[in-house]
Amino acid sequence: MHMAAQHLTAALLLCEVVMEILSWVPAKPLTRLKLVCKSWNSIISHPHFVKLHLHRSPKNAILLSTRTPTFPRDEEKKQGLVLSSVESFIQNPSSTLDAQENRRSLQVEDWVVGSCNGLVCVARFLDPINGIIDIWFHLLNPLTGLISENSPCLRVNVHTAFGFGYDESSDSYKVVTATRDSSGTVTAQVYSFGGSSWKRANSFPAFPFSVEDNGQFIGGTLNWLGLCNPHGDDYDWAAVTLDMLMIVSFDLKLDTNKQILLPKGIDEIPREEPSLGVWGNSLYLLHDYKNTHFIAWQMKEFGDENSWTQLLKISFDHLGVEMLLLPEFIFENGNIFMFMGRHSFEEVFYDRRDNSVKRVNINNLDFDAYDYVESLIQPC
């Protein structure tokens, strides 16, 4: 009996040692190491290990949603997802985008809503009829190729914004839609993956004024730039005042929303519509200044409105970019900004540490970039 207990203790210790070592191995090799033996497969597949591994995974990856241009019309349109390290992409964007390794195909009618913990939320649309669309959502792990079942169909109008994030309190992944009607009322609906139905949430106090800008996930919340007190579903940006502009933050745990104040240093409405982004676990507000400069604000501590810091103010002329084009991605804790260049398929990388500008020609391919972390998380 004593010997049996010793053997059991030794086996448990060995299992813990193996788990500790494997938890530091990158996700892609782990998918192959599952084939080594049954015990390793059991360890790597266990939910506790998957979460431990996610916690220890380096946050140095980028997800690229690629698509062939709309012209020429006779070419077959293609969409896909490409995984890359941030370092590889900055060094050689074209080769990264062309690489067939770490690529997953998407349907032409798919739309990437967002990425969280290694999962990508994809929306699939039917063509709108009289301004109404049917839409389904599913989750995809681009690393493992595993896909969830579709959400229940949701019928909304074309004035609908989306967001995707993770609710740690319930260990669930959620997609949120915000739909505005002709009166300006914004209706929010929430779906928790693995569930059977959509749930209505409190109306938003403002409507996201660009439905193409997905909700930005940070700290258990989804965040949109919105306009309050809108007169109907159409508006003239030239008539917008600063007190109408706000950030709407939706709490995924409570299904409630609140307002986040803009930086106190903004004293006039930007000439063009600003944008909101989350990179490297920081919230950024990006806007132009008098159509001559670009300004980036970073919220150092999410939720603390006093922590807004003006990170960058630089002229469009110095960057060599067109006016009105805000950054497509921000790398390395706000040190490197990626802009669309003046020419087709040109990207501009600005490093604020040495004030350097690098221009790179991209092959005939459009893309969007998302923060990403490789993980073994399985879709529901």
N, C-alpha and C positions, 0 to 999 in steps of 0.2 A: 504493500500500500504506500509506504514511504517512497520507494523507488518510482512508483507511478506518478506521485505528486511532483517529484523532482523532474521527471521527464516532461510533465505538463508545464511546469514553470519554465524550463529551458526552452520549450517550444514557443511559449508565449513571448519570452524575451527575444528569441530569434525573429519572431514575427514583427515585434516592435522595432527591432534594428533594421529589418528589411524595409518596413514602412517608412522609417525615418530617412533612409538612404534614397528610396524611390521618390519620396515627396519632393526632392530637389532636382529630379531629372525633368528636362523639358517635356511638354505634353506629347509632341509627335513621337519621340522614341518610346514613350510609355505605351502608346497604342500597339507597338510591336512587342514590347516586353510582356504584354498580357499573354502572349503565346508561348512564353518560356515554360510555364508549368501551371497547374491548376491553382496552387496556393498564391502565386503572383497575380494571376488573373482575378482571384477572389479579393486580394488586397487592393489592387488598382481599381477594381469596380465598386468597392465599398463606398457608400456616400460620405462617410467620415473622411476617408482618404481623399476623395475628390475635392471636398471643401478645403482640406489641409493643403492640398497641392495648389488649388486656386489662390489661396492666401499667400503662398510662397512663390508663385509664378511672377517673373519679372514683367513689369508694365512697359515693355519696349517694342510692342508690335503695332502694326497699322493694318487696317482692313480697307481694301480698295474696291469699290463697286464700279465696275467698268462697263462701258457700252459703246458700240460702234456709232459713229455720228449719224444724224438723220439724212445726210446726203453722202454719196449719191443714193437716189431712191431705189435703184435696181439691186443694190446689195442687200444680202440677208442681214437682218438686224440681230445682234447678239448681245447678251448681258452675262456678266459673271462676277464672282468674288475672288479676289486675290489676297492672300496673306503674305506679309513681309515684315521683316524687322525694320524699325525706323531708320537705323543706320544704313541698311542696304538701299532703302528707297531714296534717302537724301543723296547718297553717293551716285546712284544710277537709276533715276525714275523710269526711264524708257525700258531698260532691261527688266526691271521689276514688273512693270505692267504687261510686258510681252511674255513673261515666264509662264509655262504651262504647269509647272509644279505648284502645288498649293492653290490650285484654281478650282472653283466650283461654278457650274453653269446655273443661270437663272432663266426663267421664262421672260419673254419680251414684255409681258404685261405686269411683271413683278416690280415692286417698289421697296427699297430698303428703308425701314422705319427707324432702326437704330441697332446698337450693339451693346451688350452688357454681359460681363462674366463669361465671355467666349461664345455667347449665343447671339444670333442675328435674328431680328424680327423682320419678316418679309410680308408685305401686303400684296394681294393679288386682286386686280380690278376687272370688272366687266366694263365695256364701253358705256359711258353715261347716256341715259335716255331722258330727255327733257330735264337735264340738270340733276338727275338722280343716278347714283351708282350703287351697285352691289359689290361688297368687298369681304374678303376672307383674310385671316392672318395665320401664319404658322412660324414656328421657330426652327432654326437650322444651326447646327454646329459645323462650321466650315472645315474644321480640322478633322473631325471624325466622319462627317457626311451624314450624321443622323438627323432626321427631320421629324417634327411633331405632327400630329393630326391638325387639320384646319380648325380654326375657331368657327363658331356658328356664324352664318352670313349676317352682315350688318348692312342695312340700307340707309344711306345718308345722302345729303346733297353735296355738290362739288365744293362748297365752302366749308371743308372739314380739314382740320389739322390732326396730326397723330403724334403719339409719343410712346416710348417703350422703356421699361425699367424693372427693377427688382425690389420686392418688398421683403426685407429681411425678417420682419416679425412673423410672417406667415410662410416664409421660404417659398415665395411664389413669384413668377414673372408675369407682368401685367402690361397690357396695351390700353392706352387711353385715347379716345377721340373727342374732339371739341368741334361742334357743328354750330354755325351761326345761321339764323333764319333772316328773312327780309326785314324784320323789326330790329335786328341787332342782338337778339337774345342768343346766348351761347349755351348749348346743351352739352354736358359731358357724359360720356358712357365709358365703363371700365369692363375689361374682360381679363380674368385670371386664367392663364393657360392650364388646361386640365379640367376646367369647369365646363358647365353645360349651357351657360347663358350669359348675356350681357347685363350689366347693372347700371342704372341711372345714378349719377352723382350730382352734387350741387352745381348750379349754373355758374359759369365764369363771370367775373365782374368786367372782363374785357375780352375782346376777340383777338386771337392771333392774326396779325394782319398779313402774314405771308404763309399760306397753307403749305408751301413747299419747304418751309423751315420746320423740321420735326422738333418736338419737345426735347429739351436737353436734360439728361438724367444726371443727378448728383445728390448725394446725401439722402437717398430714399424719396426724392421728389423729381417731378418733371416740370420744366420751366419753359415758358414762352414769352416773347415780347408781344404785348397787346395794346390795343387802343380801348379806352373806356369812353362811355357816353357817345357811342357811334350813332350817326343818323342813317339808319339802314345799313345794308351790307356793302354799299359803295362809299368811297371816301376819296377826298383829294388831299394828298400828302401836304401840299402847299398850305392847306387850311388847318393842319394839325398843330395843336399847341403842346407845350411841354407837359402841362398838367394832364393831358389826355394819354400820355405814354406811360406804360407801367410794365413790370414783370409779374406775370401770374405764375405762382408756384403751387403745384398740385402734390399733396402728400399721399403717397401710395398706400400707406398704412391706414390712414384715417379716411381716405377718399374725400378730403376737404381741400380747399384752396385758400391762399392768402396772397397779399401783395408784397413784393420786394421793391423797395425804393431804388431809384436810379442813383448813380454817383452824384454827390453834391456839387462836383465840379462842372457838371453839364449845365450851362446857363442859357442855352438856346437850342432850338430844335435843329437836328442835322438837316442838311439840304436834301439828303436822300434817306431812304429807310435804313435804319441800323439793323444789326443782327446780333444774335446771342449764340454762344457756343460753350462747350465744356471740353477742355483738353487737359490731360494730366491732373485730373481731379480738382480743377479750378474752373470757376465760372467767369466768362469773359463777355464784355459788352463792346461791340465794335461799331465805329461810325466814322463818317467823314466830317471834316471841319471846313466849311466854306468852299467845298469842292476843290480844295488845294492840298489838304493834309488828311492823313489817316490817323485815328486815335484808338488805342486799345486800353480798356480798363479791366483790371483783374480783381476779383473778390478774393482776398487772401484767406479769409475764413468764411466758408459758406454759411449764410444766414445772418452774418454780422454786417449790417449795412454800412457801418463805420469803417469796414476793412477794404472798401473799394479803393484801389490804387491805380493812378494813371501810369500804365506800364510803358507806353510808347506814344509818341507823336512825331510823325515823319511825313515829309512832303511826297506826294505822288510822283513828282518830277525826279526826286532822288531814287525812288524805287524803280522808276521806269515802267510804271503800270498805268493803265487807263484810270481815269477818275471813276468813282462809284464802285469799283471792284474791291470788295472786302476780302480778307484772307480766307482761303479754303481750308487751312489747317495751321495749328500752332504746335510746335515741337519743343521738347526739352524745357518744360516749365516756363514757357513764355519767352524763350531766347531766340527761336527760329520761327519765322512766319513764312508761309507759302501763299503767294498770290498768283492769279492768272495774269499772264503777260499781255503785252499790247498786240502780239501776233497770235494767230490761231495755233493752238497746241503748244504754247510756250508757257512755262512755269517760272516764277521768280522766287528765289529763296533769299530772305533777308535775315541776317544774323545781327541782332542788336548788340552783341558783346563786342564785336569789332567793326560794326557799321558796314559790313560787307554785303554786296548784292551779287548773286549768282543767277544767271539765266540758263535755262535748260529747255531744249526742244523735246517735246513729247511726241511719240508716234501718233498716227491718226486714230486717236482714241479719247473719248470723254470719260471722266471718272469723278467720283466723290470719295472722300477719305474720312475714316472713322477711327477713333481710339479703339484699340483692341488688346485683349489678353488671351493667349492660347490657354484652353482649359479642356477638361474632360467632362464638363457639365453636360448631362443628357437632356435634350428637349423632353417636354412632358409626353 
